[in-house]
Structure formats: structure tokens, C-alpha cells
Amino acid sequence: MEPKEIGVFDTKTHLSVLIEKVEQGQRFYITKRGKRVAELRPAPVDRQPLERGCAKNPEYCMAPDFDDTPDDFSEYV
């Protein structure tokens, strides 16, 4: 659904009603003298952090020599 346009004055006057509508998923463009200046929309959903322990996955594979120092490492130091 296309966001509705609402003027700055009406936004200030009816902010609590607009917030209730935003909580239901509706969006609004706030206009100043007919020009869009802002958008009022629901906040993004917080993402959950990635879980640790991917090495516990049975398909996870780590080379047996993953922590060995490479032969040419001294060239980088």
C-alpha cells in the first residue's frame, strides 16, 4: 500500500493516532509546503546475533593443519 501524505502541522496534531497506525504497518510521507521531507514507518525488526558453535555442525570441515605456520611465513614478518 502506497504511503499517505500528511502535513507537518497535522503530524504534530495527530501524532499519537499516526503512531498507532504505524504500529499496524501503515506508512506516511510527512510533507512541508507540499514537498515530501520525511517518512514515518515501522521500525525495522531487530536481528538476532548469529549463534556460535558452527564447528558442531556435522558438515563442518577443518583442515588438520589449519593452525600450522606456513613455510614462507618469515617473508611476511
PyMOL commands that set and color helices and strands:
alter all, ss='L'
color gray80, all
select helices_A, chain A and resi 8-13+15-23+54-56+73-76
alter helices_A, ss='H'
color red, helices_A
select strands_A, chain A and resi 4-7+28-32+35-40
alter strands_A, ss='S'
color yellow, strands_A
deselect
rebuild
show_as cartoon
